[in-house]
């Protein structure tokens, strides 16, 4: 009986050692699970923050695209006005050129008539 008792005590000590080792391992695993939960929570918070930043950036991109569309529209209008003004300017330059040629012709005609008048006056004076 004593041998059996010693054997049972030895087995109880072994089982207690195994139990203590398993409890220690369970504590380590609980700590690891807690750490993983904390990391998961941080990752989820980071993910939410990135999502919010993404939404904000998308909103900014949409706003800039809207502004870009407005600027393009304004630029097209200004280009049309510029073309209209350029057309008017070209027409005015053409008219100015024509007027300049007419002025030169009129000046030549005036010089010719003045010369004729002078010639006539000279003849009349001689007669």
Backbone as ProteinMPNN parsed JSONL, in Angstrom:
{"seq_chain_A": "XXXXXXXXXXXXXXXXXXXXXXXXXXXXXXXXXXXXXXXXXXXXXXXXXXXXXXXXXXXXXXXXXXXXXXXXXXXXXXXXXXXXXXXXXXXXXXXXXXXXXXXXXXXXXXXXXXXXXXXXXXXXXXX", "coords_chain_A": {"N_chain_A": [[0.825, -1.189, 0.0], [1.964, 1.162, 0.76], [3.868, 1.501, -1.195], [2.228, 1.821, -3.327], [0.947, 4.12, -2.507], [3.103, 5.905, -2.529], [3.65, 5.792, -5.198], [1.276, 6.858, -6.193], [1.417, 9.402, -5.041], [3.701, 10.331, -6.346], [2.744, 10.286, -8.943], [0.727, 12.149, -8.623], [2.262, 14.429, -8.086], [3.588, 14.644, -10.525], [1.377, 15.043, -12.192], [0.494, 17.44, -11.057], [2.659, 19.078, -11.743], [2.431, 19.0, -14.51], [-0.064, 20.184, -14.682], [0.515, 22.754, -13.639], [2.358, 23.626, -15.577], [0.708, 23.633, -17.822], [-1.153, 25.558, -17.003], [0.541, 27.752, -16.873], [1.218, 27.94, -19.548], [-1.322, 28.467, -20.591], [-1.783, 30.977, -19.458], [0.209, 32.437, -20.819], [-0.751, 32.14, -23.416], [-3.21, 33.44, -23.155], [-2.261, 36.016, -22.682], [-1.008, 36.449, -25.141], [-3.257, 36.32, -26.825], [-4.665, 38.527, -25.86], [-2.85, 40.543, -26.546], [-2.925, 40.25, -29.358], [-5.618, 40.927, -29.749], [-5.512, 43.623, -29.016], [-3.783, 44.584, -30.983], [-5.371, 44.053, -33.206], [-7.495, 45.773, -32.685], [-6.128, 48.239, -32.845], [-5.358, 48.067, -35.516], [-7.87, 48.077, -36.748], [-8.719, 50.617, -35.99], [-6.796, 52.159, -37.29], [-7.44, 51.424, -39.89], [-10.012, 52.516, -40.092], [-9.37, 55.213, -39.799], [-7.78, 55.587, -42.103], [-9.744, 55.067, -43.985], [-11.442, 57.251, -43.525], [-9.678, 59.317, -44.214], [-9.374, 58.686, -46.896], [-11.976, 59.114, -47.845], [-12.107, 61.859, -47.393], [-10.05, 62.733, -49.093], [-11.122, 61.918, -51.521], [-13.328, 63.593, -51.651], [-12.01, 66.037, -51.842], [-10.729, 65.667, -54.305], [-12.95, 65.499, -55.993], [-13.945, 68.086, -55.652], [-11.824, 69.573, -56.699], [-11.875, 68.629, -59.309], [-14.337, 69.643, -60.086], [-13.783, 72.396, -59.923], [-11.795, 72.491, -61.852], [-13.258, 71.86, -64.133], [-14.896, 74.117, -64.232], [-12.92, 76.083, -64.642], [-11.978, 75.28, -67.135], [-14.257, 75.736, -68.651], [-14.49, 78.524, -68.387], [-12.107, 79.217, -69.622], [-12.582, 78.355, -72.242], [-14.637, 80.123, -72.916], [-13.231, 82.531, -72.786], [-11.377, 82.061, -74.793], [-13.115, 82.04, -77.002], [-14.004, 84.716, -76.899], [-11.572, 85.957, -77.326], [-11.008, 85.069, -79.919], [-13.104, 86.333, -81.261], [-12.435, 89.02, -80.805], [-9.981, 89.028, -82.08], [-10.766, 88.575, -84.697], [-12.259, 90.918, -85.134], [-10.185, 92.756, -84.825], [-8.491, 92.032, -86.937], [-10.206, 92.722, -89.065], [-10.425, 95.472, -88.639], [-7.75, 96.201, -89.027], [-7.509, 95.554, -91.718], [-9.329, 97.379, -92.781], [-8.061, 99.729, -92.003], [-5.739, 99.521, -93.466], [-6.8, 99.669, -96.059], [-7.849, 102.253, -95.897], [-5.495, 103.623, -95.593], [-4.253, 103.147, -98.074], [-6.135, 104.471, -99.676], [-5.795, 107.015, -98.703], [-3.198, 107.591, -99.532], [-3.608, 107.502, -102.307], [-5.42, 109.634, -102.543], [-3.779, 111.711, -101.677], [-1.852, 111.728, -103.709], [-3.504, 112.397, -105.862], [-4.304, 114.906, -104.989], [-1.835, 116.234, -105.004], [-1.316, 116.117, -107.732], [-3.478, 117.636, -108.733], [-2.887, 120.056, -107.516], [-0.517, 120.61, -108.772], [-1.476, 120.881, -111.393], [-3.134, 123.078, -110.979], [-1.263, 124.973, -110.244], [0.164, 125.077, -112.591], [-1.809, 126.011, -114.334], [-2.293, 128.496, -113.167], [0.141, 129.692, -113.583], [0.209, 129.801, -116.366], [-1.983, 131.452, -116.812], [-1.061, 133.731, -115.61], [0.995, 134.307, -117.299], [-0.38, 134.889, -119.604]], "CA_chain_A": [[0.0, 0.0, 0.0], [2.85, 2.314, 0.832], [4.454, 1.661, -2.521], [1.169, 2.356, -4.168], [0.757, 5.484, -2.06], [4.24, 6.678, -3.064], [3.444, 5.847, -6.642], [0.174, 7.807, -6.416], [1.933, 10.739, -4.725], [4.602, 10.693, -7.459], [1.886, 10.584, -10.09], [0.034, 13.401, -8.303], [3.263, 15.493, -8.291], [3.772, 14.781, -11.984], [0.171, 15.674, -12.721], [0.503, 18.836, -10.602], [3.663, 19.767, -12.586], [1.823, 19.169, -15.845], [-1.133, 21.173, -14.524], [1.161, 24.069, -13.496], [2.927, 23.985, -16.885], [-0.414, 23.966, -18.699], [-1.694, 26.84, -16.556], [1.493, 28.781, -17.31], [1.054, 28.072, -21.002], [-2.612, 29.12, -20.788], [-1.57, 32.397, -19.135], [0.957, 33.002, -21.945], [-1.65, 32.21, -24.57], [-4.162, 34.518, -22.877], [-1.542, 37.274, -22.904], [-0.825, 36.579, -26.594], [-4.573, 36.633, -27.384], [-4.943, 39.917, -25.493], [-1.997, 41.382, -27.396], [-3.484, 40.19, -30.714], [-6.846, 41.721, -29.752], [-5.11, 45.033, -29.014], [-3.262, 44.878, -32.32], [-6.524, 44.07, -34.098], [-8.208, 47.024, -32.41], [-5.313, 49.317, -33.447], [-5.444, 47.931, -36.98], [-9.202, 48.534, -37.139], [-8.734, 52.079, -35.842], [-5.993, 52.68, -38.41], [-8.226, 51.209, -41.105], [-11.083, 53.524, -40.077], [-8.734, 56.516, -40.061], [-7.425, 55.599, -43.518], [-11.006, 55.184, -44.738], [-11.869, 58.647, -43.406], [-8.768, 60.114, -45.042], [-9.703, 58.385, -48.288], [-13.219, 59.835, -48.138], [-11.755, 63.282, -47.452], [-9.284, 62.952, -50.325], [-12.063, 61.783, -52.643], [-14.114, 64.826, -51.674], [-11.132, 67.084, -52.364], [-10.53, 65.409, -55.736], [-14.181, 65.897, -56.672], [-14.0, 69.548, -55.634], [-10.828, 70.078, -57.661], [-12.383, 68.317, -60.652], [-15.395, 70.614, -60.362], [-13.109, 73.662, -60.208], [-11.108, 72.344, -63.137], [-14.283, 71.957, -65.177], [-15.271, 75.535, -64.31], [-11.813, 76.821, -65.261], [-11.967, 74.936, -68.561], [-15.387, 76.438, -69.26], [-14.099, 79.938, -68.469], [-11.042, 79.324, -70.62], [-13.229, 78.25, -73.559], [-15.327, 81.395, -73.157], [-12.203, 83.549, -73.053], [-10.849, 81.772, -76.13], [-14.102, 82.528, -77.974], [-13.927, 86.184, -76.905], [-10.299, 86.314, -77.948], [-11.171, 84.869, -81.365], [-13.967, 87.405, -81.757], [-11.641, 90.254, -80.809], [-8.955, 88.888, -83.113], [-11.463, 88.769, -85.972], [-12.535, 92.353, -85.237], [-8.901, 93.441, -85.008], [-8.068, 91.777, -88.317], [-11.071, 93.525, -89.934], [-10.025, 96.876, -88.48], [-6.448, 96.369, -89.684], [-7.776, 95.564, -93.154], [-9.942, 98.672, -93.098], [-7.012, 100.742, -91.842], [-4.863, 99.376, -94.617], [-7.53, 100.23, -97.198], [-7.908, 103.702, -95.712], [-4.139, 104.133, -95.832], [-4.074, 103.183, -99.537], [-6.99, 105.538, -100.207], [-5.174, 108.29, -98.33], [-2.057, 107.781, -100.432], [-4.178, 107.845, -103.613], [-5.968, 110.992, -102.473], [-2.654, 112.65, -101.587], [-1.283, 111.824, -105.059], [-4.463, 113.142, -106.671], [-4.213, 116.295, -104.54], [-0.575, 116.782, -105.525], [-1.496, 116.279, -109.172], [-4.366, 118.776, -108.959], [-2.149, 121.266, -107.128], [0.441, 120.872, -109.854], [-2.264, 121.417, -112.504], [-3.563, 124.421, -110.599], [-0.082, 125.841, -110.311], [0.474, 125.232, -114.009], [-2.838, 126.887, -114.876], [-2.066, 129.843, -112.63], [1.325, 130.204, -114.245], [-0.203, 130.131, -117.734], [-2.864, 132.622, -116.758], [-0.218, 134.865, -115.274], [1.763, 134.618, -118.491], [-1.275, 135.437, -120.624]], "C_chain_A": [[0.872, 1.257, 0.0], [3.49, 2.577, -0.519], [3.439, 2.283, -3.468], [0.914, 3.816, -3.826], [1.862, 6.368, -2.609], [4.085, 6.868, -4.564], [2.352, 6.873, -6.974], [0.619, 9.226, -6.125], [2.84, 11.233, -5.844], [3.779, 11.094, -8.683], [1.144, 11.904, -9.871], [0.989, 14.571, -8.501], [3.495, 15.738, -9.775], [2.57, 15.498, -12.611], [0.091, 17.146, -12.312], [1.495, 19.651, -11.429], [3.109, 20.028, -13.984], [0.747, 20.238, -15.786], [-0.536, 22.58, -14.439], [1.724, 24.542, -14.834], [1.811, 24.391, -17.852], [-1.047, 25.298, -18.314], [-0.779, 27.995, -17.002], [1.356, 29.022, -18.82], [-0.263, 28.781, -21.347], [-2.506, 30.617, -20.509], [-0.828, 33.085, -20.281], [0.056, 33.163, -23.171], [-2.697, 33.3, -24.382], [-3.515, 35.882, -23.117], [-1.35, 37.516, -24.405], [-2.149, 36.94, -27.269], [-4.932, 38.082, -27.085], [-4.122, 40.876, -26.359], [-2.524, 41.408, -28.835], [-4.778, 40.996, -30.814], [-6.526, 43.217, -29.786], [-4.59, 45.449, -30.387], [-4.401, 44.95, -33.338], [-7.321, 45.361, -33.917], [-7.457, 48.205, -33.025], [-5.411, 49.277, -34.965], [-6.809, 48.412, -37.482], [-9.329, 50.052, -37.032], [-7.951, 52.732, -36.978], [-6.757, 52.562, -39.724], [-9.334, 52.254, -41.207], [-10.526, 54.909, -40.381], [-8.35, 56.637, -41.538], [-8.672, 55.736, -44.394], [-11.492, 56.634, -44.704], [-10.987, 59.569, -44.245], [-9.078, 59.919, -46.521], [-10.964, 59.128, -48.712], [-12.925, 61.325, -48.284], [-10.993, 63.595, -48.74], [-10.186, 62.852, -51.555], [-12.896, 63.057, -52.79], [-13.279, 65.969, -52.247], [-10.9, 66.916, -53.866], [-11.767, 65.835, -56.521], [-14.305, 67.411, -56.739], [-13.024, 70.135, -56.653], [-11.267, 69.794, -59.092], [-13.477, 69.296, -61.056], [-14.778, 71.977, -60.713], [-12.411, 73.622, -61.557], [-12.091, 72.469, -64.291], [-14.729, 73.408, -65.347], [-14.186, 76.352, -65.007], [-11.742, 76.544, -66.762], [-13.078, 75.674, -69.295], [-15.047, 77.922, -69.439], [-13.045, 80.138, -69.551], [-11.615, 79.247, -72.032], [-13.949, 79.55, -73.902], [-14.322, 82.489, -73.503], [-11.57, 83.328, -74.42], [-11.806, 82.269, -77.209], [-14.055, 84.055, -78.064], [-12.65, 86.647, -77.606], [-10.38, 86.151, -79.462], [-12.037, 85.969, -81.969], [-13.193, 88.72, -81.851], [-10.567, 90.207, -81.892], [-9.563, 89.119, -84.498], [-11.756, 90.256, -86.188], [-11.249, 93.134, -85.504], [-8.397, 93.261, -86.434], [-8.884, 92.628, -89.294], [-10.682, 95.005, -89.851], [-8.682, 97.146, -89.152], [-6.615, 96.4, -91.2], [-8.361, 96.906, -93.572], [-8.922, 99.798, -93.006], [-6.064, 100.71, -93.03], [-5.516, 99.97, -95.861], [-7.567, 101.75, -97.11], [-6.543, 104.329, -95.989], [-3.866, 104.211, -97.333], [-4.9, 104.31, -100.162], [-6.384, 106.904, -99.9], [-4.005, 108.598, -99.252], [-2.558, 108.185, -101.81], [-4.71, 109.274, -103.63], [-4.858, 112.043, -102.401], [-1.997, 112.826, -102.959], [-2.19, 112.67, -105.966], [-4.415, 114.628, -106.307], [-2.951, 116.944, -105.078], [-0.698, 117.056, -107.028], [-2.363, 117.497, -109.475], [-3.693, 120.08, -108.574], [-1.143, 121.642, -108.212], [-0.282, 121.46, -111.056], [-2.707, 122.851, -112.225], [-2.406, 125.405, -110.715], [0.27, 126.111, -111.771], [-0.521, 126.195, -114.664], [-2.626, 128.322, -114.403], [-0.875, 130.465, -113.317], [0.984, 130.623, -115.648], [-1.064, 131.391, -117.752], [-2.052, 133.869, -116.474], [0.597, 135.278, -116.504], [0.891, 135.242, -119.552], [-1.68, 136.825, -120.205]], "O_chain_A": [[0.571, 2.256, -0.653], [3.637, 3.725, -0.939], [3.757, 3.146, -4.287], [0.695, 4.646, -4.708], [1.593, 7.464, -3.102], [4.347, 7.937, -5.115], [2.487, 7.654, -7.916], [0.262, 10.155, -6.85], [2.771, 12.395, -6.247], [4.064, 12.084, -9.357], [0.955, 12.681, -10.807], [0.584, 15.607, -9.028], [3.587, 16.879, -10.226], [2.711, 16.409, -13.426], [-0.321, 17.996, -13.101], [1.208, 20.795, -11.781], [3.283, 21.103, -14.558], [0.632, 21.08, -16.676], [-1.027, 23.499, -15.094], [1.59, 25.713, -15.189], [1.944, 25.359, -18.601], [-1.434, 26.08, -19.182], [-1.241, 29.049, -17.44], [1.377, 30.159, -19.29], [-0.316, 29.59, -22.274], [-3.073, 31.43, -21.239], [-1.191, 34.193, -20.674], [0.097, 34.179, -23.864], [-3.039, 34.005, -25.331], [-4.134, 36.786, -23.679], [-1.507, 38.639, -24.885], [-2.173, 37.767, -28.179], [-5.444, 38.788, -27.954], [-4.633, 41.887, -26.841], [-2.564, 42.467, -29.46], [-5.024, 41.665, -31.818], [-7.181, 43.983, -30.491], [-4.915, 46.525, -30.887], [-4.396, 45.804, -34.224], [-7.765, 45.965, -34.894], [-8.067, 49.071, -33.653], [-5.531, 50.312, -35.62], [-6.896, 49.074, -38.516], [-9.963, 50.693, -37.87], [-8.387, 53.728, -37.555], [-6.732, 53.466, -40.559], [-9.569, 52.813, -42.278], [-11.13, 55.683, -41.124], [-8.574, 57.68, -42.152], [-8.658, 56.43, -45.411], [-11.903, 57.18, -45.727], [-11.48, 60.484, -44.903], [-9.047, 60.871, -47.302], [-11.02, 59.702, -49.8], [-13.437, 61.977, -49.195], [-11.259, 64.601, -49.397], [-10.03, 63.611, -52.512], [-13.138, 63.535, -53.898], [-13.773, 66.772, -53.038], [-10.876, 67.896, -54.611], [-11.656, 66.453, -57.58], [-14.722, 67.96, -57.759], [-13.357, 71.074, -57.376], [-11.058, 70.616, -59.985], [-13.546, 69.728, -62.206], [-15.194, 72.628, -61.671], [-12.433, 74.595, -62.31], [-11.797, 73.105, -65.303], [-14.919, 73.876, -66.469], [-14.478, 77.202, -65.848], [-11.481, 77.444, -67.56], [-12.885, 76.172, -70.404], [-15.284, 78.501, -70.499], [-13.089, 81.113, -70.301], [-11.186, 79.986, -72.919], [-13.882, 80.024, -75.036], [-14.55, 83.281, -74.417], [-11.261, 84.287, -75.128], [-11.378, 82.846, -78.208], [-14.065, 84.621, -79.157], [-12.659, 87.607, -78.377], [-9.881, 86.994, -80.207], [-11.745, 86.475, -83.053], [-13.285, 89.439, -82.846], [-10.278, 91.214, -82.538], [-8.963, 89.766, -85.355], [-11.535, 90.79, -87.275], [-11.233, 94.062, -86.313], [-7.934, 94.212, -87.064], [-8.331, 93.191, -90.239], [-10.62, 95.698, -90.866], [-8.492, 98.192, -89.772], [-5.949, 97.174, -91.888], [-7.954, 97.495, -94.573], [-8.919, 100.711, -93.831], [-5.642, 101.752, -93.532], [-4.87, 100.686, -96.627], [-7.35, 102.449, -98.099], [-6.449, 105.423, -96.546], [-3.321, 105.202, -97.819], [-4.431, 105.013, -101.058], [-6.445, 107.825, -100.714], [-3.84, 109.733, -99.699], [-2.011, 109.099, -102.426], [-4.493, 110.026, -104.581], [-4.972, 113.121, -102.983], [-1.627, 113.939, -103.333], [-1.727, 113.524, -106.721], [-4.476, 115.496, -107.178], [-2.989, 118.078, -105.557], [-0.246, 118.088, -107.525], [-2.038, 118.296, -110.355], [-3.899, 121.102, -109.228], [-0.944, 122.816, -108.525], [0.202, 122.406, -111.678], [-2.664, 123.717, -113.099], [-2.56, 126.517, -111.219], [0.627, 127.23, -112.138], [-0.14, 127.072, -115.438], [-2.773, 129.259, -115.187], [-0.888, 131.661, -113.607], [1.413, 131.686, -116.096], [-0.892, 132.272, -118.595], [-2.319, 134.936, -117.027], [0.854, 136.464, -116.716], [1.375, 136.057, -120.336], [-2.437, 137.488, -120.915]]}, "name": "protein", "num_of_chains": 1, "seq": "XXXXXXXXXXXXXXXXXXXXXXXXXXXXXXXXXXXXXXXXXXXXXXXXXXXXXXXXXXXXXXXXXXXXXXXXXXXXXXXXXXXXXXXXXXXXXXXXXXXXXXXXXXXXXXXXXXXXXXXXXXXXXXX"}
